[in-house]
């Protein structure tokens, strides 16, 4: 049974994650693999326009993105709000030749990896982030 402190919401769109239990269990394994525990995670699925507004208001960025992660971690307790644009993940799936669920899972992992301390600002950080995303996706396949 999945932990009751991982939540999946949809705002301004109609969206339901098909495999909430499987996804929750995967996220727990990912966090525990870094010797940390889950505090509270809120995955909020939304539209491009909704996420653009958050990007503008909170980060002063005026562009579309697939995810914005708000970090509320304390020591080894991983907590945060992760806003994911379903519009953007679907568009990126087409662009990169991936399935929509594969791209969505990559972004779900990406946000959690940020909460675990991984960055993506430098070329080296981006390479490490991509490697960690692939490892996370492989964990899901083998769950």
C-alpha beads as a LAMMPS data file, in Angstrom:
LAMMPS data file: protein, C-alpha beads

143 atoms
142 bonds

1 atom types
1 bond types

-500.0 500.0 xlo xhi
-500.0 500.0 ylo yhi
-500.0 500.0 zlo zhi

Masses

1 110.0

Atoms # bond

1 1 1 0.000 0.000 0.000
2 1 1 1.441 3.403 -0.922
3 1 1 2.262 6.027 1.664
4 1 1 -0.526 8.465 2.389
5 1 1 1.780 11.487 2.178
6 1 1 2.190 11.506 -1.611
7 1 1 -0.687 13.297 -3.279
8 1 1 -1.668 13.765 -6.913
9 1 1 -3.927 16.671 -7.881
10 1 1 -5.163 18.273 -11.077
11 1 1 -5.953 21.970 -11.328
12 1 1 -7.479 23.735 -14.350
13 1 1 -7.346 20.526 -16.425
14 1 1 -9.018 17.146 -16.408
15 1 1 -6.258 14.666 -15.657
16 1 1 -5.909 11.526 -13.570
17 1 1 -2.668 9.658 -13.092
18 1 1 -3.543 6.066 -13.958
19 1 1 -1.073 4.339 -11.660
20 1 1 -0.986 6.393 -8.457
21 1 1 -0.100 3.419 -6.231
22 1 1 2.701 2.227 -8.508
23 1 1 4.023 5.764 -8.908
24 1 1 3.936 6.384 -5.153
25 1 1 5.797 3.151 -4.426
26 1 1 8.394 4.064 -7.080
27 1 1 8.907 7.521 -5.551
28 1 1 9.377 6.002 -2.085
29 1 1 12.055 3.637 -3.474
30 1 1 13.761 6.512 -5.243
31 1 1 13.909 8.595 -2.054
32 1 1 14.924 5.687 0.166
33 1 1 17.681 4.856 -2.323
34 1 1 19.218 8.193 -1.324
35 1 1 18.868 7.361 2.398
36 1 1 16.083 9.888 2.890
37 1 1 12.400 9.705 3.768
38 1 1 9.321 11.280 2.246
39 1 1 7.691 14.027 4.244
40 1 1 4.858 15.274 2.023
41 1 1 4.877 15.441 -1.761
42 1 1 2.165 17.150 -3.780
43 1 1 2.229 16.556 -7.512
44 1 1 -0.064 19.110 -9.136
45 1 1 -0.876 18.494 -12.789
46 1 1 -1.900 21.591 -14.725
47 1 1 -1.933 23.367 -18.090
48 1 1 0.828 25.369 -19.771
49 1 1 -0.995 28.612 -18.964
50 1 1 -1.347 27.742 -15.273
51 1 1 2.345 26.860 -14.955
52 1 1 3.401 29.924 -16.954
53 1 1 1.567 32.114 -14.442
54 1 1 3.415 30.419 -11.545
55 1 1 6.700 30.837 -13.439
56 1 1 6.029 34.548 -13.930
57 1 1 4.752 35.270 -10.416
58 1 1 7.199 33.216 -8.363
59 1 1 10.350 33.003 -10.478
60 1 1 10.062 36.087 -12.721
61 1 1 10.455 33.830 -15.779
62 1 1 8.267 34.467 -18.806
63 1 1 8.385 31.114 -20.599
64 1 1 6.733 27.718 -20.623
65 1 1 8.321 24.887 -18.666
66 1 1 7.363 21.313 -17.884
67 1 1 7.855 21.474 -14.104
68 1 1 8.341 23.885 -11.248
69 1 1 9.393 22.431 -7.916
70 1 1 8.956 24.181 -4.582
71 1 1 11.345 22.676 -2.038
72 1 1 10.159 22.299 1.568
73 1 1 12.747 19.691 2.562
74 1 1 14.082 19.591 6.096
75 1 1 17.247 17.566 6.640
76 1 1 16.511 14.033 5.377
77 1 1 12.760 14.594 5.058
78 1 1 11.860 15.200 1.407
79 1 1 8.857 17.490 0.929
80 1 1 7.683 19.750 -1.831
81 1 1 5.040 20.922 -4.256
82 1 1 5.739 19.876 -7.831
83 1 1 3.683 21.556 -10.557
84 1 1 3.746 19.707 -13.887
85 1 1 2.309 20.963 -17.161
86 1 1 0.578 18.091 -18.928
87 1 1 0.463 20.253 -22.084
88 1 1 4.238 20.573 -22.016
89 1 1 4.997 16.928 -21.189
90 1 1 2.703 15.804 -24.025
91 1 1 4.383 18.233 -26.438
92 1 1 7.857 17.148 -25.290
93 1 1 6.901 13.495 -25.742
94 1 1 6.110 14.215 -29.401
95 1 1 9.291 16.272 -29.846
96 1 1 11.555 13.604 -28.328
97 1 1 9.733 10.580 -29.765
98 1 1 8.689 9.233 -26.361
99 1 1 5.351 8.039 -25.043
100 1 1 3.368 10.528 -23.003
101 1 1 3.628 8.390 -19.871
102 1 1 7.383 7.958 -20.295
103 1 1 7.875 11.711 -20.565
104 1 1 5.534 12.371 -17.649
105 1 1 7.412 9.852 -15.482
106 1 1 10.733 11.457 -16.464
107 1 1 9.434 14.837 -15.314
108 1 1 7.972 13.359 -12.106
109 1 1 11.420 11.905 -11.348
110 1 1 13.179 15.137 -12.403
111 1 1 11.296 17.177 -9.813
112 1 1 11.971 14.649 -7.071
113 1 1 15.658 14.561 -8.018
114 1 1 15.768 18.337 -7.505
115 1 1 14.369 17.793 -4.001
116 1 1 17.089 15.190 -3.454
117 1 1 19.713 17.830 -4.252
118 1 1 20.438 17.314 -7.947
119 1 1 20.845 20.448 -10.070
120 1 1 20.642 21.198 -13.784
121 1 1 22.302 24.575 -14.326
122 1 1 25.726 23.557 -15.652
123 1 1 26.611 21.120 -18.447
124 1 1 27.984 18.686 -15.854
125 1 1 24.878 19.009 -13.677
126 1 1 22.605 18.438 -16.677
127 1 1 24.512 15.283 -17.637
128 1 1 24.240 13.957 -14.075
129 1 1 20.526 14.859 -13.931
130 1 1 19.837 12.997 -17.207
131 1 1 21.738 9.969 -15.894
132 1 1 19.736 10.028 -12.667
133 1 1 16.468 10.383 -14.613
134 1 1 17.346 7.288 -16.656
135 1 1 18.229 5.356 -13.501
136 1 1 14.926 6.429 -11.934
137 1 1 12.960 5.356 -15.030
138 1 1 14.748 1.994 -14.985
139 1 1 13.705 1.579 -11.334
140 1 1 10.076 2.132 -12.360
141 1 1 10.298 -0.431 -15.163
142 1 1 11.746 -2.959 -12.718
143 1 1 9.199 -2.249 -9.975

Bonds

1 1 1 2
2 1 2 3
3 1 3 4
4 1 4 5
5 1 5 6
6 1 6 7
7 1 7 8
8 1 8 9
9 1 9 10
10 1 10 11
11 1 11 12
12 1 12 13
13 1 13 14
14 1 14 15
15 1 15 16
16 1 16 17
17 1 17 18
18 1 18 19
19 1 19 20
20 1 20 21
21 1 21 22
22 1 22 23
23 1 23 24
24 1 24 25
25 1 25 26
26 1 26 27
27 1 27 28
28 1 28 29
29 1 29 30
30 1 30 31
31 1 31 32
32 1 32 33
33 1 33 34
34 1 34 35
35 1 35 36
36 1 36 37
37 1 37 38
38 1 38 39
39 1 39 40
40 1 40 41
41 1 41 42
42 1 42 43
43 1 43 44
44 1 44 45
45 1 45 46
46 1 46 47
47 1 47 48
48 1 48 49
49 1 49 50
50 1 50 51
51 1 51 52
52 1 52 53
53 1 53 54
54 1 54 55
55 1 55 56
56 1 56 57
57 1 57 58
58 1 58 59
59 1 59 60
60 1 60 61
61 1 61 62
62 1 62 63
63 1 63 64
64 1 64 65
65 1 65 66
66 1 66 67
67 1 67 68
68 1 68 69
69 1 69 70
70 1 70 71
71 1 71 72
72 1 72 73
73 1 73 74
74 1 74 75
75 1 75 76
76 1 76 77
77 1 77 78
78 1 78 79
79 1 79 80
80 1 80 81
81 1 81 82
82 1 82 83
83 1 83 84
84 1 84 85
85 1 85 86
86 1 86 87
87 1 87 88
88 1 88 89
89 1 89 90
90 1 90 91
91 1 91 92
92 1 92 93
93 1 93 94
94 1 94 95
95 1 95 96
96 1 96 97
97 1 97 98
98 1 98 99
99 1 99 100
100 1 100 101
101 1 101 102
102 1 102 103
103 1 103 104
104 1 104 105
105 1 105 106
106 1 106 107
107 1 107 108
108 1 108 109
109 1 109 110
110 1 110 111
111 1 111 112
112 1 112 113
113 1 113 114
114 1 114 115
115 1 115 116
116 1 116 117
117 1 117 118
118 1 118 119
119 1 119 120
120 1 120 121
121 1 121 122
122 1 122 123
123 1 123 124
124 1 124 125
125 1 125 126
126 1 126 127
127 1 127 128
128 1 128 129
129 1 129 130
130 1 130 131
131 1 131 132
132 1 132 133
133 1 133 134
134 1 134 135
135 1 135 136
136 1 136 137
137 1 137 138
138 1 138 139
139 1 139 140
140 1 140 141
141 1 141 142
142 1 142 143
